[in-house]
Amino acid sequence: MRIKHLLYKLFRKDPEAVVVSFLAGPAPVALGMLEQIRILVPDREHYAVTLDDEPVDIAGVTCIRLSDIDQTLRRKRIGLAPVLYAAGPRYRRLRRAAWLRAPHKILAFNERLERHHLSLGSAISSWLFVRGVPLDRIFLRPGWLVPWKRDRSVFPVDAEIHDGRPLSSGRPRIAVVSPYFPYPLSHGGAVRIFHMLREAARDFDVFLFSFAGTIDPADLAPILALCAKVIVVPNNRYREPRWSTLEPPEVPEFRSPTMQRLLTELRHQYEIRVVQVEYTHMASYGGDVLVEHDVTFDLYRQIHERERTFSSWWNYHRWLWYERRVAANFKRVVVMSEKDTALLPHADARSIPNGVDLDRFQPQSEPISARLLFVGSFRHFPNIVAYRYFTEEVWRTLRANVPGIALTAVAGPEPELYWNSPMPPYIDDAIELHGFVRDVQPLYVNSNVVIVPTKVSAGTNLKVLEAMAMERVVVSTTSGCAGLGLEHGRSVWIADTAEEFAEAIEQLLANPDLRHRIAVAAREIAETQFNWKALGWQQFDLWTGLLPEGFVRVRAGSREDLPQIQSIQTATRDAAHWEPANYLDYDLHVAELRGHIVGFLVSRRVDDDEVEVLNLAVDTEFRRRGIGTRLLRHIDSRQVFLEVRESNEVAQNLYRKLGFAEIGRREKYYDDPVEAAIVMRLSR
């Protein structure tokens, strides 16, 4: 100790080493790191180094500016240098200062406040940690390379099977396989699956197979009301490096022997007719319909064009190889837009776009404010890219130019688990960052402009549709609103550079009339093209086309159908008796079972929003099987009118069940026998 003190005296250094923490990141994370290190090393003197324009005052710690570091520490010996690797170029000087003054003493922290000693002896793991790889994945090794490794993937064997609504002999049975439980409505995929289940429940018995962790009974109840059975399998604990498989890593991550076994067993036991698989990475379960919520290789192509790294090339090409191969194995592939249809030339791809609940998302007056709204679950990594782009390249300009501007951001459940950037989400006193929000509708009400700063995207964005339905103007990149048929300056404002994005928001906030005009036009598009009810019919037609001949199909009628229509009309006393050939002058649809007509519907369109039912009849042998309901649901209009005999209480009850209400009465409307007509209307 005497020699040690003598040597340090010669070099004019204090013999006792100190801890110098470099706060190279936003204050909340940096102070969290400092608190941890003070607990770990309580018996040393602590210093904290900040940028010159970010001075802090912390009790028990000597805080120094970067420009004063040499003068303050000239007699101090650095025994440990904690450094936060959780920010971008702004804090690069702090990290460089740490390396220059204590290259062998660096204790790195990431945004999760995990820590790792950086050294040449562990160069690869140190590099991965600095790049933002979570600590628990840095030391993963592939099973094919290290077969004796202990940290292996775990595939649960247990599952929960919940009974929902009773099965019906008159409804076909359909299975839907999903990687996520579709409630609560915390991200776009859940919203789509939930609303499609709601529409399917009208005509099918649905079996939902889903991965999930612990499910709140309050979240299970809405799904049980729609499905005959809900099968929940716990998530796998996948412990293979992302680079180590030929398949995209999301595929083996969701490959479960338990899920496959239950799907096979229940499909046979309950005679499930059609299996629909949600998301490309679930395609290995097989089935009849694959729903591509986005064409994933197109997403990774955009990323590769931006990054041009070997990693981005590898991700793009393995998705390209996998996705095109598995899509061709399904009888039908559902995509979100016509653009996506062209990307899958070897598959029978059909576009059923995303929709919006027009009853829930109703226009309301804007507040007098300058509030922006960003909605994007961090579970989907393009939303992380979008948030970073906006807060790092656009936000500071807006704050400087727009007094009182504020941003509300919804990042979905547990955003910290999915945030994969070395820099944590940027937050300041004008940004409210929320995790899971059960109902985002009030946030739309309190906003003036909805932003979609997406740099890479595939499929179509539900948040754009929600904003359109709420009559909130959308500022989006080209990719953010792709596939929706929107027009710049008329139904959306498109801006692809940071400067254009900031200018667009400034202009729209300053011009309420322009905001309103664009928002109203967008609402009209949402009403005519993206109603879940109409999209549910497209799914209905898709599924019925895959069912065996024993299921009733609704199609357009033709002259060849007239003899059978005449036969049904003659046998149906309470139907209107017209000359069948005249039906061809109107909209004629028939219900067909095993090649025979069992019902028909005649209607005419009065205007764009109104249809009148002229005649509806079902073969007496096939009544009470839902055939009349299927025919009526085939009408796509906001207003439907019809007349029914006063004595026909069965038909009136059916119409009321479908939402028709009595609005009038026409005396002596029917002949043979003479009888009054009850006028009914359905408003959608």
C-alpha positions in Angstrom: 0.0 0.0 0.0 2.9 2.3 0.7 4.4 1.7 -2.7 0.9 2.2 -4.3 0.5 5.5 -2.5 4.0 6.6 -3.6 3.4 5.7 -7.2 0.1 7.6 -7.3 1.8 10.5 -5.6 4.4 10.6 -8.3 1.7 10.7 -11.0 -0.3 13.3 -8.9 -3.3 11.0 -8.6 -5.4 10.2 -5.6 -4.9 6.6 -4.6 -8.6 5.9 -4.1 -10.4 5.2 -7.4 -13.7 7.0 -8.1 -16.7 6.1 -10.2 -17.4 8.5 -13.1 -20.8 7.9 -14.8 -21.3 9.3 -18.3 -25.0 10.2 -18.6 -25.1 9.7 -22.4 -28.9 9.6 -22.8 -32.2 11.1 -21.8 -32.5 12.0 -18.1 -35.0 9.4 -16.9 -32.8 6.5 -18.2 -29.5 8.1 -17.3 -30.6 8.8 -13.7 -31.8 5.3 -13.4 -28.3 4.1 -14.4 -26.7 6.4 -11.9 -29.0 5.1 -9.1 -28.1 1.5 -9.9 -24.4 2.2 -9.9 -24.6 4.0 -6.5 -26.3 1.0 -5.0 -23.7 -1.4 -6.6 -20.7 0.7 -5.5 -21.7 2.5 -2.3 -18.3 3.1 -0.8 -16.7 5.2 -3.6 -16.9 8.8 -4.5 -19.3 9.3 -7.5 -19.1 11.8 -10.3 -21.6 12.3 -13.2 -20.6 13.8 -16.6 -23.2 15.5 -18.8 -23.3 17.5 -22.0 -22.7 21.2 -21.5 -26.3 22.1 -22.2 -27.7 19.4 -19.9 -26.5 20.2 -16.4 -28.1 18.3 -13.6 -28.0 18.6 -9.8 -28.0 15.3 -7.9 -27.6 15.0 -4.1 -24.5 13.1 -3.1 -23.0 13.2 -6.6 -20.5 15.7 -8.1 -22.0 16.7 -11.4 -19.6 18.1 -14.0 -20.0 19.4 -17.6 -18.1 17.6 -20.4 -16.0 20.6 -21.1 -14.8 20.7 -17.4 -14.0 17.0 -17.1 -10.2 17.2 -17.4 -9.9 20.1 -14.9 -12.2 18.5 -12.4 -10.8 15.0 -12.6 -7.2 15.7 -13.2 -6.1 14.3 -9.8 -8.7 11.5 -9.8 -8.2 7.9 -10.8 -11.2 6.4 -12.6 -11.9 2.9 -11.3 -15.3 2.4 -13.1 -16.9 4.3 -15.9 -20.6 3.5 -16.4 -21.8 4.7 -19.8 -25.4 4.7 -21.1 -25.7 3.3 -24.6 -29.2 4.4 -25.1 -29.1 7.4 -27.5 -28.1 8.5 -30.9 -25.5 10.9 -32.2 -26.3 13.7 -29.7 -24.5 11.8 -26.9 -21.6 10.4 -29.0 -19.1 12.9 -27.5 -19.9 11.6 -24.0 -19.2 8.0 -25.0 -16.0 9.0 -26.8 -14.8 10.9 -23.7 -15.4 7.7 -21.6 -13.3 5.6 -24.0 -10.4 8.1 -24.0 -10.2 8.4 -20.2 -11.0 4.8 -19.1 -10.9 2.4 -22.0 -10.6 -0.7 -19.7 -13.2 0.4 -17.1 -16.3 0.8 -19.3 -19.5 -0.7 -17.8 -22.1 -0.2 -20.5 -25.8 0.1 -19.8 -28.6 -0.2 -22.3 -32.1 1.4 -22.3 -33.4 -1.5 -20.3 -30.7 -0.7 -17.7 -29.0 -4.1 -18.3 -25.2 -3.9 -17.9 -22.2 -5.5 -19.6 -18.4 -4.9 -19.1 -16.9 -3.9 -22.5 -13.6 -5.5 -23.3 -11.5 -6.9 -26.2 -11.7 -10.3 -24.5 -15.4 -10.4 -25.2 -15.4 -8.3 -28.3 -18.3 -10.0 -30.1 -20.7 -9.8 -27.1 -19.5 -6.2 -26.3 -20.3 -5.2 -29.9 -23.7 -6.9 -29.8 -24.6 -5.2 -26.5 -23.6 -1.8 -27.8 -25.7 -2.5 -30.9 -28.8 -2.9 -28.7 -29.1 -6.7 -28.6 -30.9 -7.7 -25.2 -28.5 -9.2 -22.7 -30.3 -12.5 -22.5 -29.9 -13.1 -26.2 -26.3 -12.1 -26.6 -25.0 -15.5 -25.5 -27.6 -17.6 -27.4 -26.1 -20.4 -29.5 -28.0 -22.4 -32.2 -28.9 -25.9 -31.2 -27.4 -27.3 -34.4 -24.0 -25.8 -33.5 -24.0 -26.4 -29.7 -26.3 -29.4 -29.1 -25.3 -29.6 -25.5 -26.4 -26.1 -24.6 -28.7 -25.8 -21.6 -30.7 -22.7 -22.6 -33.1 -24.5 -24.9 -36.5 -23.5 -26.3 -39.5 -24.5 -24.4 -42.8 -25.5 -26.1 -45.7 -25.8 -23.6 -47.8 -28.9 -23.8 -50.8 -27.5 -21.9 -53.7 -25.6 -23.4 -57.0 -24.2 -22.4 -60.2 -25.0 -24.3 -63.2 -22.6 -23.5 -66.7 -23.3 -24.6 -68.5 -20.4 -26.3 -71.9 -20.2 -27.8 -73.7 -23.4 -28.7 -73.0 -25.2 -31.9 -75.7 -25.2 -34.6 -76.5 -27.9 -37.1 -77.3 -25.3 -39.7 -74.0 -23.4 -39.6 -70.8 -24.6 -41.2 -67.8 -24.9 -38.9 -64.7 -22.7 -39.5 -61.3 -22.6 -37.7 -59.3 -19.4 -37.4 -55.6 -19.8 -36.3 -54.0 -16.7 -34.9 -50.6 -15.9 -33.2 -52.3 -13.3 -31.0 -55.5 -13.3 -29.0 -57.7 -10.8 -30.7 -58.9 -9.0 -27.6 -58.4 -6.3 -26.3 -58.1 -4.3 -29.5 -54.6 -3.3 -28.8 -53.1 -3.5 -32.3 -54.2 -3.5 -35.9 -54.2 -7.3 -36.3 -56.4 -7.8 -33.3 -58.9 -5.2 -34.6 -59.1 -6.9 -38.0 -59.5 -10.4 -36.6 -62.1 -9.4 -34.0 -64.3 -7.6 -36.5 -64.1 -10.4 -39.0 -65.0 -12.9 -36.3 -68.0 -10.7 -35.4 -69.2 -10.8 -39.0 -68.5 -14.5 -39.4 -70.5 -15.3 -36.3 -73.7 -14.5 -38.1 -73.4 -17.5 -40.5 -70.7 -19.8 -39.1 -69.6 -21.7 -36.0 -66.1 -20.4 -35.4 -63.3 -22.3 -33.6 -60.5 -19.8 -32.6 -57.0 -21.3 -32.1 -54.8 -18.7 -30.5 -51.4 -18.2 -28.7 -51.7 -16.1 -25.6 -50.3 -15.7 -22.1 -52.7 -15.1 -19.2 -56.0 -13.8 -20.4 -58.2 -11.6 -18.4 -61.8 -13.1 -18.2 -63.1 -9.7 -19.2 -61.1 -10.0 -22.4 -62.2 -13.6 -23.0 -65.9 -12.9 -22.8 -66.3 -10.9 -26.0 -64.6 -13.6 -28.0 -66.7 -16.4 -26.4 -69.8 -14.6 -27.5 -68.7 -14.9 -31.1 -67.0 -18.4 -31.2 -68.2 -21.9 -30.5 -64.8 -22.8 -28.9 -61.7 -20.9 -28.1 -58.4 -22.8 -27.8 -55.6 -21.0 -26.1 -52.0 -22.3 -26.2 -49.3 -20.6 -24.1 -46.6 -18.8 -26.0 -43.3 -20.7 -26.7 -40.1 -19.6 -25.1 -37.9 -19.6 -28.2 -34.2 -19.6 -27.5 -32.4 -19.6 -30.9 -30.5 -16.7 -32.4 -32.4 -14.9 -35.1 -29.6 -15.5 -37.7 -29.4 -19.2 -37.2 -32.3 -20.5 -39.2 -33.1 -20.7 -42.9 -36.7 -19.9 -42.2 -37.5 -16.4 -40.8 -37.2 -16.7 -37.0 -40.8 -15.8 -36.4 -41.8 -19.1 -38.0 -40.2 -21.5 -35.6 -41.0 -19.1 -32.7 -44.7 -19.8 -33.3 -44.4 -23.5 -34.2 -46.1 -25.5 -31.5 -46.7 -29.3 -31.4 -49.5 -28.7 -29.0 -51.2 -26.2 -31.3 -50.8 -28.5 -34.3 -52.2 -31.6 -32.4 -55.2 -29.7 -31.2 -56.0 -28.3 -34.6 -55.8 -31.7 -36.2 -57.9 -33.4 -33.5 -60.7 -30.8 -33.3 -60.8 -30.4 -37.0 -61.6 -34.1 -37.3 -63.9 -34.3 -34.2 -66.1 -31.4 -35.1 -65.9 -31.7 -39.0 -64.4 -28.2 -39.4 -64.9 -27.4 -43.1 -62.4 -24.5 -43.6 -59.2 -23.5 -41.8 -58.0 -19.9 -42.0 -54.5 -19.0 -40.9 -53.8 -15.4 -39.8 -50.3 -14.0 -40.6 -47.6 -15.5 -42.8 -45.4 -16.9 -40.0 -48.3 -19.2 -39.0 -48.5 -20.8 -42.5 -46.8 -24.0 -41.3 -50.1 -25.1 -39.7 -51.6 -25.5 -43.1 -55.2 -24.9 -44.1 -57.3 -23.5 -46.8 -57.0 -19.7 -46.4 -53.9 -17.7 -45.5 -54.4 -14.1 -44.4 -51.4 -11.9 -45.2 -51.9 -8.9 -42.9 -48.9 -7.6 -44.8 -46.7 -9.1 -47.5 -43.7 -9.5 -45.2 -41.0 -9.8 -47.8 -42.1 -6.5 -49.2 -41.6 -4.9 -45.8 -38.1 -6.4 -45.5 -37.3 -5.3 -49.1 -38.0 -1.7 -48.1 -35.7 -2.1 -45.0 -32.9 -3.6 -47.2 -33.1 -0.7 -49.6 -32.6 1.7 -46.7 -29.9 -0.2 -44.8 -28.0 -2.1 -47.4 -26.4 -4.5 -44.9 -25.8 -8.2 -45.0 -28.4 -8.7 -42.2 -31.1 -6.8 -44.0 -30.3 -8.8 -47.2 -30.5 -12.1 -45.3 -33.9 -11.1 -43.7 -35.3 -10.0 -47.0 -34.3 -13.1 -49.0 -35.4 -15.7 -46.5 -38.8 -14.0 -46.2 -39.0 -13.9 -50.0 -38.2 -17.6 -50.3 -40.5 -18.7 -47.5 -43.5 -16.5 -48.2 -43.8 -17.2 -51.9 -43.4 -20.9 -51.3 -46.0 -21.3 -48.5 -48.6 -18.9 -50.1 -48.8 -21.2 -53.1 -49.8 -24.1 -50.8 -53.1 -22.5 -49.8 -56.3 -22.6 -51.8 -56.9 -18.9 -51.2 -54.7 -16.1 -50.0 -56.2 -12.9 -48.6 -54.2 -9.6 -48.9 -55.0 -6.1 -47.8 -54.8 -4.3 -51.2 -54.6 -4.9 -54.9 -50.9 -3.9 -54.7 -50.2 -6.9 -52.5 -52.1 -9.1 -54.9 -49.5 -8.4 -57.6 -46.7 -9.4 -55.2 -47.9 -13.0 -55.0 -48.3 -14.1 -58.6 -48.1 -17.8 -57.8 -51.0 -17.8 -55.3 -54.8 -17.3 -55.6 -54.6 -14.0 -53.9 -57.7 -11.9 -53.3 -58.0 -8.5 -51.7 -60.2 -8.0 -48.6 -58.9 -4.7 -47.2 -58.9 -3.6 -43.6 -62.0 -1.8 -42.3 -63.2 0.5 -39.6 -66.2 0.4 -37.2 -68.2 3.3 -38.5 -70.7 3.1 -35.6 -67.9 3.4 -33.0 -65.8 5.9 -34.8 -68.2 8.8 -35.4 -67.1 12.3 -36.3 -67.0 14.8 -33.5 -66.0 18.5 -33.3 -62.3 19.2 -33.0 -60.9 20.9 -29.8 -59.3 24.3 -30.0 -55.7 23.1 -29.7 -52.7 22.0 -31.7 -52.6 18.3 -30.7 -51.1 15.6 -32.8 -51.9 11.9 -32.4 -49.7 8.9 -33.2 -51.1 5.4 -32.9 -48.8 2.4 -33.5 -48.1 -0.6 -31.3 -44.3 -1.1 -30.9 -45.0 -4.8 -31.2 -44.9 -4.1 -35.0 -41.3 -2.7 -35.5 -42.2 -0.3 -38.4 -44.0 1.7 -35.8 -40.8 2.0 -33.8 -39.1 3.3 -36.9 -41.9 5.8 -37.5 -41.8 7.1 -33.9 -38.1 7.6 -34.0 -38.2 9.3 -37.4 -40.8 11.8 -36.2 -39.4 12.6 -32.8 -35.8 12.8 -34.0 -36.2 14.6 -37.3 -39.6 16.4 -37.3 -40.6 17.2 -33.7 -38.0 19.8 -32.8 -38.9 21.9 -35.8 -42.6 21.8 -34.9 -41.9 22.7 -31.3 -39.9 25.7 -32.4 -42.5 26.9 -34.9 -45.9 26.0 -33.5 -46.7 27.5 -30.0 -48.5 25.1 -27.7 -48.1 22.0 -30.0 -48.5 18.7 -28.2 -48.2 15.0 -29.2 -50.1 12.0 -27.9 -48.6 8.7 -28.8 -50.1 5.2 -28.2 -47.4 2.5 -28.3 -49.4 -0.6 -27.4 -49.0 -3.0 -24.5 -45.6 -3.2 -22.8 -43.8 -1.0 -25.4 -40.5 -1.4 -23.5 -40.4 -5.1 -24.4 -40.5 -4.5 -28.1 -38.4 -1.3 -28.3 -35.3 -2.6 -30.2 -33.4 0.6 -30.7 -30.3 1.7 -28.7 -32.2 4.9 -28.1 -35.3 4.8 -25.9 -38.5 6.5 -27.0 -38.0 10.2 -27.0 -40.3 12.1 -24.5 -40.4 15.7 -23.4 -42.9 17.9 -21.6 -45.2 18.1 -24.6 -45.3 14.4 -25.4 -47.7 11.9 -23.7 -46.5 8.4 -24.4 -49.1 5.7 -23.5 -48.8 2.0 -23.5 -52.0 0.0 -23.9 -55.1 2.1 -24.3 -58.4 0.2 -24.1 -60.3 2.8 -26.1 -58.5 5.1 -28.5 -61.6 6.8 -29.7 -61.4 9.7 -27.1 -57.8 10.3 -28.2 -59.0 10.9 -31.8 -61.7 13.3 -30.4 -59.0 15.3 -28.6 -56.7 15.5 -31.6 -56.4 17.9 -34.5 -54.1 16.0 -36.8 -53.3 12.3 -37.0 -49.7 11.5 -38.1 -48.5 8.4 -39.8 -44.7 9.0 -40.3 -44.1 5.4 -41.5 -40.9 4.9 -43.3 -41.4 1.2 -44.1 -44.8 -0.4 -44.4 -46.8 -3.2 -46.0 -50.5 -4.0 -46.0 -52.8 -1.1 -45.0 -52.9 0.9 -41.8 -56.0 0.7 -39.6 -55.0 3.9 -37.8 -55.5 5.8 -41.0 -59.0 4.3 -41.4 -59.9 5.2 -37.8 -58.8 8.7 -38.4 -60.8 8.9 -41.6 -63.9 7.7 -39.8 -63.4 10.3 -37.1 -63.0 13.1 -39.6 -59.4 13.9 -38.5 -57.0 14.9 -41.2 -54.1 12.5 -41.7 -50.5 13.5 -42.5 -48.8 10.4 -43.8 -45.8 9.2 -45.8 -46.6 7.5 -49.1 -46.1 4.1 -47.6 -48.2 4.9 -44.5 -51.4 5.3 -46.6 -50.6 2.9 -49.4 -53.4 0.7 -50.7 -56.3 2.9 -49.5 -56.9 4.9 -52.6 -56.4 8.2 -51.0 -55.4 11.4 -52.9 -52.9 14.0 -51.7 -54.6 17.3 -50.9 -58.1 15.9 -51.1 -58.5 13.0 -48.7 -55.0 12.9 -47.1 -51.8 15.0 -46.9 -48.7 13.1 -48.1 -45.2 14.2 -47.0 -42.2 12.0 -47.4 -39.3 14.1 -46.1 -38.9 15.6 -42.6 -39.2 19.1 -44.0 -42.4 18.3 -45.9 -43.9 16.6 -42.9 -43.2 19.5 -40.6 -44.5 22.0 -43.2 -47.7 20.0 -43.8 -48.5 19.9 -40.0 -47.8 23.6 -39.6 -50.0 24.4 -42.6 -52.9 22.2 -41.5 -52.9 23.4 -37.9 -53.1 27.0 -39.2 -55.9 26.3 -41.6 -59.0 24.7 -40.0 -61.1 24.9 -43.2 -58.5 22.9 -45.1 -58.3 20.3 -42.3 -62.1 20.0 -42.4 -62.4 19.7 -46.1 -59.8 16.9 -46.3 -61.3 15.1 -43.3 -64.8 15.1 -44.7 -63.7 13.6 -48.0 -61.8 10.9 -46.1 -64.9 10.0 -44.0 -66.9 9.5 -47.2 -64.3 7.1 -48.5 -64.4 5.2 -45.3 -68.2 4.9 -45.4 -68.3 3.6 -49.0 -65.2 1.3 -49.1 -64.1 0.3 -45.6 -67.2 -0.8 -43.7 -66.6 -4.0 -41.8 -70.1 -5.3 -42.7 -69.4 -5.1 -46.4 -65.9 -6.7 -45.9 -67.5 -9.4 -43.8 -69.6 -10.3 -46.9 -66.4 -10.7 -48.9 -65.1 -13.1 -46.3 -68.4 -14.9 -46.4 -68.2 -15.4 -50.2 -64.6 -16.6 -49.9 -65.5 -19.2 -47.3 -68.6 -20.4 -48.9 -66.7 -20.9 -52.2 -64.5 -23.4 -50.3 -67.4 -25.3 -48.7 -68.8 -28.6 -50.0 -72.0 -28.7 -52.1 -74.2 -29.1 -48.9 -73.9 -25.4 -48.1 -76.2 -22.7 -49.4 -74.6 -20.2 -51.7 -75.9 -16.8 -52.8 -75.2 -15.7 -56.3 -76.7 -13.4 -59.0 -79.7 -14.9 -60.7 -80.0 -15.6 -64.4 -82.6 -16.5 -67.0 -81.9 -20.2 -66.5 -83.1 -19.9 -62.9 -86.6 -18.6 -63.8 -88.4 -22.0 -63.9 -87.2 -22.8 -60.4 -88.1 -19.3 -59.2 -91.6 -19.7 -60.7 -92.0 -23.0 -58.8 -91.0 -21.5 -55.4 -93.2 -18.5 -56.0 -96.2 -20.6 -56.8 -95.8 -22.7 -53.7 -95.3 -19.6 -51.4 -98.7 -18.2 -50.7 -97.4 -15.1 -48.8 -95.0 -14.0 -51.4 -95.7 -11.4 -54.1 -96.6 -13.1 -57.4 -94.9 -11.4 -60.3 -94.0 -12.6 -63.7 -90.6 -14.1 -63.1 -89.1 -12.9 -66.4 -89.6 -9.3 -65.1 -87.2 -10.0 -62.2 -84.3 -9.8 -64.7 -85.0 -6.0 -65.0 -84.0 -5.7 -61.4 -81.3 -7.0 -59.0 -82.0 -10.7 -58.8 -80.1 -13.0 -56.4 -80.8 -16.7 -55.7 -79.8 -19.1 -52.9 -78.5 -22.3 -54.3 -78.1 -25.7 -52.6 -76.6 -28.7 -54.4 -77.4 -27.0 -57.7 -81.0 -26.3 -56.9 -82.6 -22.9 -56.2 -84.1 -22.8 -52.7 -84.8 -19.1 -52.4 -84.6 -15.8 -54.3 -84.5 -12.0 -53.6 -85.5 -9.2 -56.0 -84.5 -5.7 -55.2 -83.9 -2.4 -56.9 -81.5 0.5 -56.1 -83.4 3.7 -55.6 -80.2 5.8 -55.1 -76.6 5.4 -53.9 -77.7 4.9 -50.3 -81.2 3.2 -50.7 -82.4 -0.1 -51.9 -86.0 -1.4 -52.0 -86.8 -5.1 -51.6 -89.5 -6.1 -54.2 -89.8 -9.8 -53.4 -88.3 -12.4 -51.1 -89.3 -16.1 -51.0 -87.8 -19.3 -49.7 -88.8 -22.9 -50.7 -91.2 -24.2 -48.0 -89.0 -27.3 -47.5 -85.9 -25.1 -46.6 -87.4 -22.5 -44.3 -85.9 -21.8 -40.8 -82.4 -22.5 -42.1 -81.3 -18.9 -42.3 -81.7 -18.7 -46.1 -83.8 -15.6 -46.1 -81.3 -14.0 -43.7 -78.4 -14.7 -46.1 -80.3 -13.3 -49.0 -81.1 -10.1 -47.2 -77.6 -9.7 -45.9 -76.4 -9.7 -49.4 -77.8 -6.3 -50.0 -75.1 -3.6 -49.7 -76.8 -0.3 -48.9 -77.2 2.0 -45.9 -81.0 2.1 -46.2 -83.2 -0.9 -47.1 -87.0 -0.7 -47.4 -89.6 -3.4 -47.9 -93.3 -4.2 -47.5 -94.6 -7.4 -45.8 -98.2 -8.7 -45.4 -99.8 -7.7 -42.1 -100.6 -11.3 -41.4 -97.1 -12.6 -42.1 -95.8 -12.4 -38.5 -93.0 -14.9 -39.2 -91.5 -12.7 -41.9 -91.9 -9.6 -39.7 -90.1 -11.2 -36.8 -87.3 -12.2 -39.2 -86.9 -8.6 -40.4 -87.0 -7.2 -36.9 -84.2 -9.7 -35.9 -82.1 -8.3 -38.8 -82.7 -4.7 -37.6 -85.7 -3.6 -39.6 -88.1 -1.3 -37.9 -91.8 -0.5 -38.8 -92.2 2.9 -40.3 -95.6 2.9 -42.0 -98.6 1.0 -43.3 -100.2 0.8 -46.7 -103.9 -0.2 -46.8 -105.2 -2.8 -49.3 -101.6 -3.1 -50.8 -101.9 -6.9 -51.5 -104.4 -8.8 -53.6 -105.6 -12.4 -53.2 -106.4 -11.9 -50.5 -106.7 -8.1 -50.1 -104.5 -7.1 -47.1 -102.6 -4.2 -45.7 -98.8 -4.0 -46.0 -96.4 -3.1 -43.2 -93.6 -0.8 -44.4 -90.2 -1.6 -42.7 -86.8 0.1 -43.0 -83.2 -1.1 -42.1 -80.7 1.7 -41.4 -77.0 0.7 -41.4 
